[in-house]
Amino acid sequence: MIRRHFTAGLVTTGLVGFGAASLPALAQAQTVPVGAIEILSGPAAAYGIAIKGGLDLALDEINQKGVLGGKKIALTVEDSAADKNQAINAARKLIGRDKVVAIIGPTLSNEMFAVGPVTNERKIPTIGTSTTANGITDIGPYIFRTSLPEADVVPVTFKKAQARGVKTVALMYANDDAFSKSGFDVMKAAAEKLGLNILAIESFGTKDTDFAAQLTKIKGLKPDAVAISALVEPVSGVLLQARQLGFGKETLFIGGNGSNSPKLGAIAGAAADGLIVGSPWFIGKPDALNQKFVAAFKAKYGKDPDQFAAQAYDCMFILAAAIDRAGAADSEKITAALAKTSYTGVMGPFTFTDHRDPASAEGVVVLEMRDGKFGIAP
C-alpha cells in the first residue's frame, strides 16, 4: 500500500561548520516536531486536503515568529487514505521515527477510534479537528478535539427544520463507519426530543451507489424531511437519486457534519439545493480575523476555505500557543498546557471542557445549499 508523507514549516539555519552527520540533530534542536494524520487520497480526500491547507496557512504565520523563543514548528503530514490500519501505522511512524511531541488528526472519527488508543498509550497529545462522533475524548486523557460534536450541532439544525414546519422525518445513515452511526444516533435523539414523528429508518454502506429501494420506501411515506448521516460522497449519491425519483421542494433534506463540504455542491449540483446543515463556522462571518483568514486562504490556494480548513487553522494556533505555555517541546507539559487553552480565532472564543471537548456551541449556524454554495439558511 502506498503511503505518502508531506513536510512543512521546517527551517534549518546556521549550518556552516557542521558536518552532514550533525544535520539531523541540529534540525531537531532548532525545530519542534509535530505530526498530522489526514486523508489526502481517495474519495474522502476533500476533508484532509482542506485540513492540511488550514494547517499550512497557520504555520506560515506561526513560524514567522516561532515558538519557544524562535524555534520553528516542523509539521510532518501523513496520508491515511481513510484506512484505519494505515492511520495506525502513520501514528507509529510519527512517534517512533519523527519523535513528534503532538499529533493533529486523524480526519475521521473511525480513524481516531483506532489511532487514539495508540497515541494515548504513548502519552502523545492528539487533537482531532474534524472528529465529531460521540465518545472520542473517552479514549483517554491525551485525546482532545477542537471540532464540535454532532450532539451539539445536529439539534440546532433540527430546531431550524421544525421552525419551518417539519413534523415528520425519515432517517438515513451509513451503517459501516463510526462517524455516520454516531450522527444517526444524535439525529434520532434530536427528532424524538422535539416530538417529530420518525416515519422510517433506512441504512446503507459507505461505498453504496444505489439507494433506490430505501428512497422509494421513504417517498411513499411522504415525510416532511429526510435526514442523512454519512460522508459527502454517499450523501451526494442519495440526493442525486432522490431527485431522479421525484423528491421535490416539498421535502426538506437535512445533513450532518459530513455534508458540510463544498464537494457536496460539486458532486450533486442542483440536487443538493435546499439541504440544510449545522456548522460552527461560516465563510461570511464579518469579524476582521475571519475575513483576514478567508482572504489569506484564497490568496494561497486560489479557492475559498471550508469549515474543515477553518477548524484546522485555529487548531494549529491553539497547539502553538500551548507549546509556548509549556515552555518546552515536552508532550506531558504540552498536554497540561492544552487543557488550559483560552483562545479566540476564526471559529470564535475557544476553551476545552474538563473532558477535552470544545466548551461552547454558541456559534452554531444553520447553512443552506444554493447553486453549489452554502449560505445562511433563511
BAFI-344082 format. One record per residue (C-alpha): residue number from 1; residue in one letter; x negated, y negated, z. Coordinates in steps of 0.5 Angstrom, whole numbers, plus 2048, in hexadecimal, padded with zeros to 3 digits. Example, Ala and Ser with C-alpha at 12.3 -4.5 7.8 and 13.67 -1.06 7.14 Angstrom:
# residues 2
{rec 1,'a',{7E7,809,810}} {rec 2,'s',{7E5,802,80E}} 
//
This chain:
# residues 378
{rec 1,'m',{800,800,800}} {rec 2,'i',{7FD,7F9,7FE}} {rec 3,'r',{7FC,7F4,804}} {rec 4,'r',{7FB,7ED,803}} {rec 5,'h',{7F8,7E8,808}} {rec 6,'f',{7F7,7E1,807}} {rec 7,'t',{7F3,7DC,80B}} {rec 8,'a',{7F4,7D4,80C}} {rec 9,'g',{7F1,7CF,810}} {rec 10,'l',{7EA,7D2,811}} {rec 11,'v',{7E5,7CC,811}} {rec 12,'t',{7DE,7CE,813}} {rec 13,'t',{7D8,7C9,813}} {rec 14,'g',{7D1,7C8,816}} {rec 15,'l',{7CE,7CE,812}} {rec 16,'v',{7C7,7CB,811}} {rec 17,'g',{7C2,7CF,815}} {rec 18,'f',{7C7,7D5,816}} {rec 19,'g',{7C5,7DC,812}} {rec 20,'a',{7CB,7E0,80F}} {rec 21,'a',{7CC,7E4,815}} {rec 22,'s',{7CD,7DE,819}} {rec 23,'l',{7D3,7DC,815}} {rec 24,'p',{7D9,7E1,818}} {rec 25,'a',{7D7,7DF,81F}} {rec 26,'l',{7D6,7D8,81D}} {rec 27,'a',{7DD,7D7,81A}} {rec 28,'q',{7E0,7DB,81F}} {rec 29,'a',{7DD,7D6,824}} {rec 30,'q',{7E0,7D0,820}} {rec 31,'t',{7E7,7D2,81F}} {rec 32,'v',{7ED,7D5,823}} {rec 33,'p',{7EF,7DC,81F}} {rec 34,'v',{7F7,7DC,81E}} {rec 35,'g',{7FB,7E1,81A}} {rec 36,'a',{801,7E1,817}} {rec 37,'i',{805,7E7,814}} {rec 38,'e',{80A,7E5,80F}} {rec 39,'i',{80E,7E8,809}} {rec 40,'l',{80A,7E6,803}} {rec 41,'s',{80C,7EB,7FE}} {rec 42,'g',{812,7EF,7FC}} {rec 43,'p',{81A,7ED,7FC}} {rec 44,'a',{81A,7E9,802}} {rec 45,'a',{813,7E5,801}} {rec 46,'a',{817,7DF,800}} {rec 47,'y',{817,7DE,808}} {rec 48,'g',{810,7E0,809}} {rec 49,'i',{80E,7DB,804}} {rec 50,'a',{812,7D6,807}} {rec 51,'i',{80F,7D7,80E}} {rec 52,'k',{808,7D7,80B}} {rec 53,'g',{809,7D1,808}} {rec 54,'g',{80B,7CD,80E}} {rec 55,'l',{805,7D0,812}} {rec 56,'d',{800,7CE,80D}} {rec 57,'l',{803,7C7,80D}} {rec 58,'a',{803,7C6,814}} {rec 59,'l',{7FC,7C9,814}} {rec 60,'d',{7FA,7C3,80F}} {rec 61,'e',{7FC,7BE,814}} {rec 62,'i',{7F9,7C2,81B}} {rec 63,'n',{7F2,7C3,818}} {rec 64,'q',{7F1,7BC,816}} {rec 65,'k',{7F0,7BB,81E}} {rec 66,'g',{7EF,7C2,820}} {rec 67,'v',{7F1,7C6,827}} {rec 68,'l',{7EC,7C7,82D}} {rec 69,'g',{7E8,7C1,82B}} {rec 70,'g',{7E8,7C1,824}} {rec 71,'k',{7E8,7C9,822}} {rec 72,'k',{7EC,7CB,81C}} {rec 73,'i',{7F1,7D0,81C}} {rec 74,'a',{7F0,7D6,817}} {rec 75,'l',{7F6,7D9,815}} {rec 76,'t',{7F6,7E0,812}} {rec 77,'v',{7FD,7E2,80F}} {rec 78,'e',{7FE,7E9,80E}} {rec 79,'d',{803,7EB,809}} {rec 80,'s',{808,7F0,80C}} {rec 81,'a',{80C,7F1,806}} {rec 82,'a',{812,7F2,80A}} {rec 83,'d',{80F,7F9,80C}} {rec 84,'k',{80F,7FB,814}} {rec 85,'n',{809,7FF,813}} {rec 86,'q',{805,7FA,80F}} {rec 87,'a',{807,7F5,814}} {rec 88,'i',{805,7F9,81A}} {rec 89,'n',{7FE,7FA,816}} {rec 90,'a',{7FE,7F3,815}} {rec 91,'a',{7FE,7F1,81C}} {rec 92,'r',{7F9,7F6,81E}} {rec 93,'k',{7F4,7F3,819}} {rec 94,'l',{7F5,7EC,81B}} {rec 95,'i',{7F4,7EE,822}} {rec 96,'g',{7EE,7F3,821}} {rec 97,'r',{7EB,7F0,81B}} {rec 98,'d',{7EC,7E9,81B}} {rec 99,'k',{7ED,7E8,823}} {rec 100,'v',{7F3,7E3,823}} {rec 101,'v',{7F5,7E0,829}} {rec 102,'a',{7FC,7E0,827}} {rec 103,'i',{801,7E2,821}} {rec 104,'i',{806,7DF,81E}} {rec 105,'g',{80C,7E3,81B}} {rec 106,'p',{80E,7E8,818}} {rec 107,'t',{813,7E6,814}} {rec 108,'l',{819,7EA,815}} {rec 109,'s',{81C,7ED,81C}} {rec 110,'n',{81B,7F4,81A}} {rec 111,'e',{814,7F3,819}} {rec 112,'m',{813,7EF,820}} {rec 113,'f',{816,7F5,823}} {rec 114,'a',{810,7FA,820}} {rec 115,'v',{80B,7F5,821}} {rec 116,'g',{80D,7F1,827}} {rec 117,'p',{80B,7F7,82C}} {rec 118,'v',{804,7F8,829}} {rec 119,'t',{802,7F1,82A}} {rec 120,'n',{806,7F0,831}} {rec 121,'e',{802,7F6,833}} {rec 122,'r',{7FB,7F3,831}} {rec 123,'k',{7FE,7EC,834}} {rec 124,'i',{7FD,7E8,82E}} {rec 125,'p',{803,7E2,82E}} {rec 126,'t',{807,7E4,828}} {rec 127,'i',{80C,7DE,825}} {rec 128,'g',{812,7E0,821}} {rec 129,'t',{814,7DA,81C}} {rec 130,'s',{81A,7DE,819}} {rec 131,'t',{81C,7E4,81D}} {rec 132,'t',{823,7E3,820}} {rec 133,'a',{825,7EA,822}} {rec 134,'n',{827,7EB,829}} {rec 135,'g',{822,7EE,82D}} {rec 136,'i',{81C,7EB,82A}} {rec 137,'t',{819,7E8,830}} {rec 138,'d',{81B,7EE,834}} {rec 139,'i',{815,7F2,831}} {rec 140,'g',{810,7EE,836}} {rec 141,'p',{80D,7E8,83A}} {rec 142,'y',{809,7E7,834}} {rec 143,'i',{80E,7E6,82F}} {rec 144,'f',{811,7DF,82D}} {rec 145,'r',{816,7DD,828}} {rec 146,'t',{817,7D5,825}} {rec 147,'s',{81D,7D8,821}} {rec 148,'l',{824,7D7,824}} {rec 149,'p',{827,7DE,825}} {rec 150,'e',{82D,7DF,821}} {rec 151,'a',{831,7E0,827}} {rec 152,'d',{830,7D8,828}} {rec 153,'v',{831,7D6,820}} {rec 154,'v',{837,7DB,81E}} {rec 155,'p',{83C,7D9,823}} {rec 156,'v',{83B,7D2,821}} {rec 157,'t',{83D,7D4,819}} {rec 158,'f',{843,7D8,81B}} {rec 159,'k',{846,7D2,81F}} {rec 160,'k',{845,7CE,819}} {rec 161,'a',{849,7D3,815}} {rec 162,'q',{84E,7D3,81A}} {rec 163,'a',{84F,7CC,819}} {rec 164,'r',{850,7CD,812}} {rec 165,'g',{856,7D1,813}} {rec 166,'v',{853,7D8,813}} {rec 167,'k',{857,7DD,817}} {rec 168,'t',{855,7E4,814}} {rec 169,'v',{84E,7E6,812}} {rec 170,'a',{84A,7EC,80F}} {rec 171,'l',{843,7EE,811}} {rec 172,'m',{83E,7F1,80D}} {rec 173,'y',{837,7F3,80F}} {rec 174,'a',{830,7F6,80D}} {rec 175,'n',{830,7FC,812}} {rec 176,'d',{829,7FE,811}} {rec 177,'d',{825,7F8,814}} {rec 178,'a',{825,7F6,81B}} {rec 179,'f',{826,7EE,819}} {rec 180,'s',{82C,7F0,815}} {rec 181,'k',{82F,7F4,81A}} {rec 182,'s',{82E,7EF,820}} {rec 183,'g',{831,7EA,81C}} {rec 184,'f',{837,7EE,81A}} {rec 185,'d',{838,7EF,822}} {rec 186,'v',{838,7E8,823}} {rec 187,'m',{83D,7E6,81D}} {rec 188,'k',{841,7EC,820}} {rec 189,'a',{841,7E9,827}} {rec 190,'a',{842,7E2,825}} {rec 191,'a',{848,7E4,821}} {rec 192,'e',{84B,7E7,827}} {rec 193,'k',{84A,7E1,82C}} {rec 194,'l',{84D,7DD,827}} {rec 195,'g',{853,7E1,826}} {rec 196,'l',{852,7E2,81F}} {rec 197,'n',{855,7E9,81C}} {rec 198,'i',{850,7ED,819}} {rec 199,'l',{853,7F1,814}} {rec 200,'a',{84D,7F5,811}} {rec 201,'i',{846,7F7,813}} {rec 202,'e',{842,7FA,80D}} {rec 203,'s',{83B,7FB,80C}} {rec 204,'f',{835,7FC,807}} {rec 205,'g',{82E,7FE,806}} {rec 206,'t',{829,7F8,805}} {rec 207,'k',{827,7FB,7FE}} {rec 208,'d',{82E,7FC,7FC}} {rec 209,'t',{830,7F8,7F6}} {rec 210,'d',{838,7FB,7F5}} {rec 211,'f',{83D,7F8,7FA}} {rec 212,'a',{843,7F9,7F6}} {rec 213,'a',{846,7FE,7FB}} {rec 214,'q',{845,7FA,801}} {rec 215,'l',{847,7F4,7FE}} {rec 216,'t',{84D,7F7,7FA}} {rec 217,'k',{850,7F9,801}} {rec 218,'i',{84F,7F2,804}} {rec 219,'k',{852,7EF,7FE}} {rec 220,'g',{859,7F3,7FF}} {rec 221,'l',{859,7F1,807}} {rec 222,'k',{859,7E9,805}} {rec 223,'p',{854,7E7,80A}} {rec 224,'d',{853,7DF,80B}} {rec 225,'a',{84C,7E0,80C}} {rec 226,'v',{846,7E5,80A}} {rec 227,'a',{840,7E5,80F}} {rec 228,'i',{83A,7E8,80C}} {rec 229,'s',{834,7EA,811}} {rec 230,'a',{82E,7EC,80C}} {rec 231,'l',{828,7E9,809}} {rec 232,'v',{828,7E5,803}} {rec 233,'e',{828,7EA,7FD}} {rec 234,'p',{82E,7EE,7FF}} {rec 235,'v',{832,7E8,801}} {rec 236,'s',{831,7E5,7FA}} {rec 237,'g',{833,7EC,7F8}} {rec 238,'v',{839,7EC,7FC}} {rec 239,'l',{83B,7E5,7FA}} {rec 240,'l',{83A,7E6,7F2}} {rec 241,'q',{83E,7ED,7F2}} {rec 242,'a',{844,7EA,7F7}} {rec 243,'r',{845,7E4,7F1}} {rec 244,'q',{845,7E9,7EC}} {rec 245,'l',{84A,7ED,7F0}} {rec 246,'g',{84E,7E7,7F0}} {rec 247,'f',{84D,7E4,7F7}} {rec 248,'g',{84E,7DC,7F6}} {rec 249,'k',{84E,7D6,7FA}} {rec 250,'e',{854,7D8,7FF}} {rec 251,'t',{84F,7DD,802}} {rec 252,'l',{849,7DA,806}} {rec 253,'f',{842,7DD,806}} {rec 254,'i',{83E,7DD,80D}} {rec 255,'g',{837,7DE,80D}} {rec 256,'g',{832,7E0,813}} {rec 257,'n',{82B,7DE,813}} {rec 258,'g',{828,7E2,80D}} {rec 259,'s',{82D,7DE,809}} {rec 260,'n',{829,7D7,80B}} {rec 261,'s',{824,7D7,805}} {rec 262,'p',{824,7D3,7FE}} {rec 263,'k',{823,7DA,7FB}} {rec 264,'l',{82B,7DB,7FC}} {rec 265,'g',{82D,7D6,7F7}} {rec 266,'a',{827,7D8,7F2}} {rec 267,'i',{82A,7DF,7F2}} {rec 268,'a',{831,7DE,7F3}} {rec 269,'g',{832,7D8,7F0}} {rec 270,'a',{839,7D5,7F0}} {rec 271,'a',{83C,7DC,7F3}} {rec 272,'a',{839,7D9,7F9}} {rec 273,'d',{83C,7D2,7F9}} {rec 274,'g',{840,7D1,800}} {rec 275,'l',{83D,7D6,804}} {rec 276,'i',{83B,7D3,80B}} {rec 277,'v',{835,7D5,810}} {rec 278,'g',{833,7D2,816}} {rec 279,'s',{82C,7CF,816}} {rec 280,'p',{827,7CC,81C}} {rec 281,'w',{825,7C7,816}} {rec 282,'f',{827,7C3,810}} {rec 283,'i',{822,7C0,80B}} {rec 284,'g',{827,7BA,80B}} {rec 285,'k',{825,7B8,813}} {rec 286,'p',{824,7B1,813}} {rec 287,'d',{81F,7B0,818}} {rec 288,'a',{818,7AE,816}} {rec 289,'l',{814,7B4,818}} {rec 290,'n',{818,7B9,814}} {rec 291,'q',{818,7B4,80E}} {rec 292,'k',{811,7B4,80E}} {rec 293,'f',{810,7BC,80E}} {rec 294,'v',{815,7BC,808}} {rec 295,'a',{811,7B7,804}} {rec 296,'a',{80A,7BB,806}} {rec 297,'f',{80D,7C2,804}} {rec 298,'k',{810,7BF,7FE}} {rec 299,'a',{809,7BC,7FC}} {rec 300,'k',{805,7C2,7FE}} {rec 301,'y',{80A,7C7,7FB}} {rec 302,'g',{80E,7C4,7F6}} {rec 303,'k',{814,7C6,7F9}} {rec 304,'d',{819,7C5,7FF}} {rec 305,'p',{818,7C9,805}} {rec 306,'d',{81D,7CD,809}} {rec 307,'q',{81F,7CF,810}} {rec 308,'f',{819,7D4,810}} {rec 309,'a',{814,7CF,80E}} {rec 310,'a',{816,7CA,813}} {rec 311,'q',{816,7CF,819}} {rec 312,'a',{80F,7D2,817}} {rec 313,'y',{80C,7CA,816}} {rec 314,'d',{80F,7C9,81D}} {rec 315,'c',{80C,7D0,820}} {rec 316,'m',{805,7CE,81E}} {rec 317,'f',{805,7C8,821}} {rec 318,'i',{808,7CB,827}} {rec 319,'l',{803,7D0,827}} {rec 320,'a',{7FD,7CB,826}} {rec 321,'a',{800,7C7,82C}} {rec 322,'a',{800,7CD,830}} {rec 323,'i',{7F8,7CF,82E}} {rec 324,'d',{7F6,7C8,830}} {rec 325,'r',{7FA,7C8,837}} {rec 326,'a',{7F7,7CF,838}} {rec 327,'g',{7F0,7CC,838}} {rec 328,'a',{7ED,7D2,835}} {rec 329,'a',{7EE,7D7,82F}} {rec 330,'d',{7F1,7DC,834}} {rec 331,'s',{7F7,7E0,833}} {rec 332,'e',{7F9,7E0,83A}} {rec 333,'k',{7F8,7D9,83B}} {rec 334,'i',{7FC,7D7,834}} {rec 335,'t',{802,7DC,837}} {rec 336,'a',{802,7D8,83D}} {rec 337,'a',{802,7D1,839}} {rec 338,'l',{807,7D3,834}} {rec 339,'a',{80C,7D4,83A}} {rec 340,'k',{80C,7CD,83C}} {rec 341,'t',{80D,7CA,835}} {rec 342,'s',{810,7C4,834}} {rec 343,'y',{810,7C1,82D}} {rec 344,'t',{814,7BD,828}} {rec 345,'g',{813,7BF,821}} {rec 346,'v',{817,7BF,81B}} {rec 347,'m',{81C,7C4,81E}} {rec 348,'g',{81D,7BF,824}} {rec 349,'p',{81C,7C0,82B}} {rec 350,'f',{819,7C7,82D}} {rec 351,'t',{817,7CB,833}} {rec 352,'f',{817,7D2,835}} {rec 353,'t',{81C,7D5,83A}} {rec 354,'d',{819,7DA,83F}} {rec 355,'h',{81A,7DF,83A}} {rec 356,'r',{816,7DC,835}} {rec 357,'d',{81C,7DA,830}} {rec 358,'p',{81E,7D3,82E}} {rec 359,'a',{821,7D0,833}} {rec 360,'s',{827,7CC,830}} {rec 361,'a',{82B,7CD,82A}} {rec 362,'e',{82E,7C6,82A}} {rec 363,'g',{82B,7C4,823}} {rec 364,'v',{82F,7CA,81F}} {rec 365,'v',{833,7C7,819}} {rec 366,'v',{837,7CB,814}} {rec 367,'l',{835,7CA,80D}} {rec 368,'e',{839,7CC,807}} {rec 369,'m',{836,7CE,800}} {rec 370,'r',{838,7CA,7FA}} {rec 371,'d',{835,7CA,7F3}} {rec 372,'g',{82F,7CE,7F5}} {rec 373,'k',{82D,7CA,7FB}} {rec 374,'f',{82F,7C9,803}} {rec 375,'g',{832,7C3,805}} {rec 376,'i',{836,7C2,80C}} {rec 377,'a',{83D,7C5,80C}} {rec 378,'p',{843,7C1,80C}} 
//
